[in-house]
Amino acid sequence: MELLKVTDLKKIYTSRLGAAQVEALKSVTFSVENGEYVAIMGESGSGKTTLLNILAALDKPTSGKVILDGKELATVKENTLAAFRRNNLGFVFQEFNLLDTFTLKDNILLPLVLSGVSVREMEGRLEPIAVSLGIKDLLKKYPYEVSGGQKQRAAVARALITNPRIILADEPTGALDSASSNDLLRVFEQVNKAGQTILMVTHSVDAASHANRIMFIRDGVVFHQIYRGESTNEELYKKISDTLTMLRTGGDRQ
């Protein structure tokens, strides 16, 4: 079942005086099925961050359409955008974006508090997520009292607590050491196998090799895609590395 559909997406940034234009996205078209785990890769300036911001309804395209679960983002009114994000999108950021004055529990529950969910329902949602992510015993701690990996687990819990249609992850392993990165990627695999759709922007070949599809952006367009098929993570790692080499050397689509 198609969950996300992006059609002929373009984004042009114009300088304040209109003297210069930068075409961040030229013509991006793709779709994501419900339950997919997709990684987006590309060199700096390729347009992948711009794409993620548009998918997150944090920026608007110059033209083209983004349809999430049958709802075109351009039709969501400004005064309901925040609620739309909370109800449909889960976010995992490189720098965690946790509030240091809140416990991990309060950080995780914040989206539900803002949505007016009852205390009983919040507690009911929190318990299984905290257990599955291995942070039940850390909920009373503050972000500065736990490790980077534990902070990111809390951030994933916050993303999952609203039962989002899709998780958007922006360089989620970027601030983690290798052990914590591997730990987080196992968590992503776990929640994806449980049915959660994930779209992840990453520079990390290792992180991308855990996804089921890798989409490469170059010069504002979808340049190439790799599907896992029967490939192991190691085999997928090699395919991704070869494609990135081709990107850097200016090769054509395969």
Summary of the structure (lengths in Angstrom):
residues: 254
radius of gyration: 18.5
end to end distance: 27.0
largest distance: 56.0
contacts: 786
relative contact order: 0.17
helix: 40%
strand: 26%
